[in-house]
Amino acid sequence: MMSELSIYIHWPYCLSKCPYCDFNSHVPDKKINQEEFLELIKKEIDYHGKYIDNKKISSIFFGGGTPSLMDPNIIERILAHLSSRCNIENNTEITMEANPTSVELQKFRDYSNTGINRISIGVQSLDNDDLKNLGRTHTAELAIKAIGIAQKYFESVSIDLIYARPGQNEKSWKLELERALSLQTQHLSLYQLTIEPNTLYEKLYKSGKIKLPNETLSNELYQITEEICHKFSLKKYEISNFSKRGFECKHNLNYWNCGEWIGIGPGAHSRVKEKNKRRSLINEYDPYNWGQKIRNSGHSMIENSVLTDEQNQDEYIVMSMRTRDGLNVNKYEKLGGKLNIDNINLLISNGYLRKGKTEENIKITRKGSLVCDSIISSLAD
């Protein structure tokens, strides 16, 4: 039986840096040589040939940064290079993140022709004042236009939205979310605005220039999200992700199910199995140094380590408990983990957890999803 693998390709460049963003993204000081970038990506793919060759690829994800700044021809040639080494089938999910700017809209048809079949649009908000405050360069009207065009060319369209923004209340969020979901996209990724270290928002927050909604209001906004998503037939399959039936993101599910994937590009991470051990691979973060390392060594790895039993257990419990299916007790115990049964029974009796139909799985309830992190930390013995 052919084993499956996901592949992540990281394009690290953006036109501007959003003040809340802590992703590995950079604003270049000169025009990017995309041909050179392509050759580096191909060399890194080739270096990981022992993990990639002859594998069935379940998903490919172009993330960033803003990968929709890539020329469609570059995307096409990356996919062609992958196809020469591994098995990309008609049902392989191929996602690209995109921003709804006028420059990128012209490329949507071309991206579709390269084989991209799923697009994730960084809408973030449909309030023009909030978009400006978030550092976004598009308007709500342009975002809506982008969604409409994307729906003509892609089988699956996802949108990203940010909630718990400064000044937001229940009424405004309800109206905004209903407006967004009325566009009938197949998937929603929802992110609570948080203050990340070393961002402009951290400086503004510490100086008192921005104030986020308190925990009570943030929880209410999340509960409103669940209610409205249900109204539009989007089911929650992970704490921050909602989809129509059959449109769950295969790529992210592979992460959450602790599968195998190869990360290509600056700062990309990998999880692979080798000799019955799970390995963590991490690439050089800085785009320039990433390129230099590949030219000099054929790869950019700054870490290649075997995950300990405890790390595998921790990863599985954190990832699985965020999903609709929850944690499989047998799988966790096979990893060597031991659950705190007393805590679990107490959480079940208080309505924060429930058992699956076969009682082999433990799942977080709607009530529990509001305190997901604290529940996860109490499950292991």
N, C-alpha and C positions, 0 to 999 in steps of 0.2 A: 504494500500500500504506500503510495506516494505521500510523504509528509508535507504539511502546509506551512507557509511562512508569509508574514507581512513585511512590506518594505516601506520605510519612511524616507523621503527626500527633503532635505532642508535647504530652502533658499533664504539666506540671512538678511536680505536687504529690504528696506522700506523707503518710501519717498519722504516720510517724516516719522519721528518717534512720538508715539502717544504718551502722555504724561503719567498714565497709570501702568504702563507696560513694563514687565521685567523679563520678557522673552529674549532669546538670543537674536536680536534684530539690530541692524545698523543702518545709518543713513550714509551712503557712500559720498566721498568728496570728489569723485570723478565717475565718468560713465563706466558701467560694468562691462567687462569683456566677457560676453556670454559664451563665446566659443571656447575660451579658456576655462570658464566654469564647467562647461560640458565635459571637457577632457579630464578635468580633475574628478568629476562625479563618476565618469566611466572607469577611471583608474581605481577609485575607491570600491566601486562595485566589483571590479575584477579581483581586488585583493581579498574580498570576502567570498570569493568563488566557492570555497569549500562548504560554506553555509547555504549559498544561493543555488548552485548548479543543480539542475534537474528537479528542483523543488516545485511544487504546485503553489502558486502565489495566490493567496486568498484576497489580498488587498494591497493597494499601493496608495500612498498618501503624500501629496506635495504640500508641505506646510512651510511656515515662515515666522517672521518676515512676511513678505507679500509675494508669493510665488506667481501670482497672476501678472507680475511685471516681467516674467520670463517670456521670451519669444515663443510662440507655439511650435516653431520648428525645433527649438531646443527640447521642449517637452517630448515631441514626437521621437527625437533621436535618443533620448534617455530611455523611453519605453522600448524602442527598437533594440537598444543594447541589452536591456533586461531580457527581452524576448529571445535573444540569441543564447541566453544562458539558462533560462528557467521557463516554466510553463505558465503563461498568462492566457487564461481562457476567456470566453465571452462573458462569463458570470463573475469574473474578477472585478471587484469593486475598485475603481480608480478615482480618487477624490483630489480636488484641488481647492485650496483656500483662495478666496478672491475678495477684493474690496470694491465697493460699488462706485468707482470713479469712471468718468466718461472715457478715459484712455483705455481702460480694461474692457469696457462693454463692447468695444469694436472687435475684441478678440474672442468673444464667447463662442461664436460659430467655429472658429479655427480650433479652439481648444477641444470642442466636441469632436471634431474630425480627427484629432490625434488619438482619441480613445478615452479621454476623460468622460466618465459617465455619471459622476456625482460632483456637485459644486457646493461649497460651504461659503456663504457670503457674510462678511463681517459687518452686519447692519449696526449692531450695538445699541441703537436707539432710533426712534422715529420722532424725537423731539429735537428740533433744530438748535435750540439753545444748548441742550445737553450734548449734542454732537460736537458743537463748538468747544464746550468745556472739556470734553473728552479728547480733544485734539484731532478729531476726525475731519477729513477734508471733503466729505460728501454731505449732501443734505438728505432729509427724509424722502423728498420727492425723487431724488436720484436713486436712493436705495430701492424704492418701490419699482422704479423703472428697471433697475438691474434685475430684480427678482422676476419681473415679467419676461424680460429677454431670456434669462437663464432657463425659465420653464419651457421655452421653445426648443432648447437644444440639449437639455440634460434630463435623464431619467429620474434623477433624485436631486432635489434642491433643499439645502439646509440653511438656516439663518442663525447667526449668533446674536444674542441680546444680553445686555448688562442691566441688572436691577440693583436696588439699594443705592441709587445714586443720590448725591446731595440734593436736598429739597424735594425728593420724590415722596408721594403719598399714595394711599390705596386707590383713590379714584383715578388719579392720573395714570398709574401703572395699569389698572384694569382697562382703561380706554386705549392706551398705547398697545397693550398686548393683544387685545381683540382686533385692533386695526392690523397688526402684524400677521396674526393667524388667519384673518379673513382673506389673505393673499393665497392661502391654500398650498403652502409649502409642505413637504413631507416630513420635515425634521426641524427640531428646535434644540439648540444648545444654549443653556442659560447659565450666566455667570454672575455671582454676587460681586459687586465692586469691593475690593479689599485694598488696603494700603500695603504695597510691596516695598521692601527695602531698596534703597538707591534709585528711587524713581522721583520725578518731579512732584508727584502727588504726596509722597512721604514728606517732602519739605513743606508743601502747602498745608498738609494736615498738622504737622508739628507746630507750624506758625499760627494755626487757628484760622487759616484762610478758607479751608473747606471743612465741612462737618457731615459725617455720614449718618444715615438713619440708625437709631438704636436697635438693639437685638430684637426687641418685641415687634417693632415695625418691620424689620427685615424678615422675621418669621411670618408675619401677616402677608407680606408681599409674595413670599414663596408659596404660601397656602392659596393665595389668589391665583398664582400661576398654575398650580395643579388643577384647580377647579376649571379655569378657562381652557387649559389644554384638553381636559376631558370633554368639554363642550365641543371642541373642534376635532375630536377623535384622535388626539395625540396622546399615546400612553407613555407613562414614565417607565423607562427600562434601566435607568441609572440616575443617581441623585440629580444630576444636572442636564439630563438628556431625555427628550420626549420625541416620539415618532409615531407615524401611522404604521399600521401592521405591515411588516415585511420591509420597512425602510430603516431599521436600526443600522447604525454604522458598524459594519463588519470590522473595520480597522480598529476602532476603539474597543469593541468587544473583545478582540484578541488581546489587547493590553489588559483589560479588566479580568480576563480569564487566565492571565499569566501564561500566555502562549509564547511563541517565538517570533521575533522580528529583527530585522537589520535596519539600523539607522545610518543613512548616508548624508554627508554634508556637515558643516561646522556645528559642533555642539550636540550632534545627534547621538542618542543612546541606543544600545541593542541589548536583546536578551536572546541567548542561543543555548542549545544543549550540545554538550560535547562529552563523550565518555560518561554518560549518565549524570553529568554535573551541569548545573545551569550557570552560565557565565554572564557577567555584565561587561559590556564594552562601551566606552565613552570617547567621543572624538574631541579633538581640540576645538575650543569655542571660537577663538578669534579667526575671522575669515582669512586674513592674510597669513597668519601662522599655520592655519589649516592647509592652505595651498602649498606653503613651503614644505611642510612635513610630508605631504603626498609626493611632491617632486623629489624630495630627498630619500624617503623611505618606502614609498608606495602605499602608505596608510597614514592616518592622522590620529591614531588612538593615543590617548593619554592615560587610559585605564583599561586593563584586561584582567578581571579577577573572577574567581569562583565564588558564587554566593554561598554563604553558610546556610545550614539548616534553619537557623533562626531568622536569617534574612528572607529566605523563601517563605517561611511561615508568616512573617510580618507582612510581606508583600501580598500574599494570597488573602490574608484576612482583611487588609485594608481595601484591596481592589474588589474582592467578591462582595463584601458587605455594602458596597455602593450600588450594586446591581439589583435588578428585579428578581433574579434567581437566588441571590444570597450566597451564603457559605455552605458548601457541602462538607458535612462533618467527617465523612469517610476520607475525602481527599485531604482535608486538613490534618487528620490523624496519620495518614500515610506520609505526610511531610514531616512527621515527628512532633506535631503540635498537640498541646493538651488544653482543652477548653475549661473555663471556670463554670461548671454546671450550676452552681448556686446563683451566681450573678445572672446567668442566662435565664434561669427559671424566674428570678425576680423581675427581670426586664420583660419577660413574657406576661407575667401576671399583672404588670403595670401598663401593658399595652404598647411597649416600645419595640418588642420583637414578636414574631410569630413563626411557627414551624410550617414547612411546606407540606404538600399533600402526603408525601411518603415519610415525612418526619426526618428525612435525611438532610434537609436543608433548613437553615435558620435565616430568616429575612427580617429586614427592618420595616416596620410599619410606617404609615403616613405620619403618625405622631412621632415616631422615632427618627424620621428623616430630618427633623428640625434640630436634633442633637446627635447627629450621626457620628461625629468624631469622638465624642465622649463615650458613646456606646461601644464603638470599635475598641477603644483603649481598655475597656473592662472585660472583654470576652476571653482573652487568653489567661491561662492559669499561671 
